[in-house]
């Protein structure tokens, strides 16, 4: 069932959307259902096939343009590169919708966490 608003002609990036059963892919599907072209994002190479499946399924079900982009969102240069790829792949001149869904957590006791772990977590969760 279509939502009550149209996103036709809009371009969206949903970070962390490469898992078929994840929140990010559900958001990407909702945006596509309403007409947006969607970039499906994943971080690690082992997630590539799953992200590609999400993009193919979205395109097949809703007929909207999709692309798949890999990158670590905590890295500024990688983010710029991802945006350039998305704009090229989706024939767009800007991204209208950005959903910062990618996140991480160290899950270690506070007295055992390292500065590197905190910097990585902060980078993904805040800078991403």
C-alpha positions as CSV (number, residue, x, y, z in Angstrom):
1,X,0.0,0.0,0.0
2,X,1.4,3.4,-1.0
3,X,1.9,6.0,1.6
4,X,0.2,9.4,1.4
5,X,3.1,11.3,0.0
6,X,5.2,11.1,-3.2
7,X,8.9,11.1,-3.3
8,X,9.1,10.8,-7.0
9,X,12.2,12.4,-8.4
10,X,13.9,12.4,-5.0
11,X,17.3,10.7,-4.2
12,X,17.9,9.0,-0.9
13,X,20.8,7.5,0.9
14,X,20.1,5.2,3.8
15,X,23.3,4.2,5.6
16,X,23.4,0.8,7.1
17,X,20.7,-0.5,4.9
18,X,22.3,-3.6,3.5
19,X,20.7,-6.2,5.7
20,X,17.4,-7.7,4.3
21,X,15.8,-7.8,7.7
22,X,17.2,-4.6,9.2
23,X,15.7,-1.2,10.0
24,X,17.8,0.5,7.3
25,X,16.5,-1.8,4.5
26,X,12.9,-1.2,5.8
27,X,13.4,2.5,5.6
28,X,14.9,2.2,2.1
29,X,11.9,0.1,1.0
30,X,9.5,2.7,2.4
31,X,11.3,5.5,0.5
32,X,11.2,3.5,-2.7
33,X,7.6,2.6,-2.2
34,X,6.9,6.3,-2.4
35,X,9.0,6.8,-5.5
36,X,12.5,7.8,-4.3
37,X,15.6,6.4,-6.0
38,X,17.6,4.8,-3.2
39,X,21.2,4.1,-2.4
40,X,21.7,1.0,-0.3
41,X,24.8,1.3,1.9
42,X,26.9,-1.4,3.5
43,X,30.3,-1.2,5.3
44,X,32.2,-4.5,5.0
45,X,32.9,-6.6,2.0
46,X,31.2,-9.6,3.6
47,X,27.9,-7.7,3.5
48,X,28.1,-6.9,-0.2
49,X,25.8,-9.8,-1.5
50,X,23.1,-9.0,1.1
51,X,23.2,-5.3,0.1
52,X,22.9,-6.1,-3.6
53,X,20.0,-8.4,-2.8
54,X,18.2,-5.5,-1.0
55,X,18.8,-3.2,-3.9
56,X,17.6,-5.7,-6.5
57,X,14.5,-6.6,-4.4
58,X,13.6,-2.9,-4.0
59,X,14.0,-2.3,-7.8
60,X,12.0,-5.3,-8.7
61,X,9.1,-4.6,-6.2
62,X,8.8,-0.8,-6.7
63,X,10.5,-0.1,-10.0
64,X,12.6,2.7,-8.6
65,X,16.3,3.2,-9.4
66,X,18.7,1.7,-6.8
67,X,22.4,1.6,-6.3
68,X,24.7,-0.1,-3.8
69,X,27.5,1.8,-2.2
70,X,30.2,0.6,0.2
71,X,32.1,2.7,2.7
72,X,32.9,3.4,6.3
73,X,30.8,6.3,7.3
74,X,33.1,7.5,10.0
75,X,35.7,8.5,7.3
76,X,35.0,11.9,5.7
77,X,36.8,11.2,2.5
78,X,35.0,7.9,2.1
79,X,31.7,9.7,2.6
80,X,32.5,12.2,-0.1
81,X,33.4,9.3,-2.4
82,X,30.2,7.5,-1.6
83,X,28.1,10.6,-2.5
84,X,29.9,11.1,-5.8
85,X,29.2,7.4,-6.7
86,X,25.6,7.7,-5.7
87,X,25.0,10.9,-7.7
88,X,26.6,9.3,-10.8
89,X,24.9,5.9,-10.4
90,X,21.4,7.5,-9.9
91,X,21.9,10.3,-12.4
92,X,21.2,12.9,-9.7
93,X,22.8,16.3,-8.9
94,X,22.1,16.1,-5.2
95,X,20.8,13.8,-2.4
96,X,17.5,14.9,-1.1
97,X,17.1,12.5,1.8
98,X,19.8,11.2,4.1
99,X,19.0,8.6,6.8
100,X,21.9,8.1,9.1
101,X,21.0,4.5,10.2
102,X,24.5,3.1,10.4
103,X,25.6,2.6,14.1
104,X,28.0,0.6,16.2
105,X,28.6,-0.2,19.8
106,X,31.7,-1.5,21.6
107,X,29.8,-3.5,24.3
108,X,32.7,-3.7,26.7
109,X,32.9,-2.6,30.3
110,X,33.8,1.1,30.6
111,X,37.1,0.4,32.4
112,X,38.2,-1.9,29.5
113,X,37.3,0.3,26.5
114,X,40.2,1.7,24.6
115,X,40.5,5.2,23.2
116,X,40.5,3.7,19.7
117,X,37.2,1.9,20.3
118,X,35.6,5.1,21.6
119,X,36.9,7.1,18.7
120,X,35.6,4.5,16.2
121,X,32.2,4.4,17.9
122,X,31.9,8.2,18.0
123,X,33.0,8.4,14.4
124,X,30.3,6.0,13.1
125,X,27.5,7.2,15.4
126,X,28.1,10.9,15.3
127,X,30.2,11.8,12.2
128,X,28.6,9.2,10.1
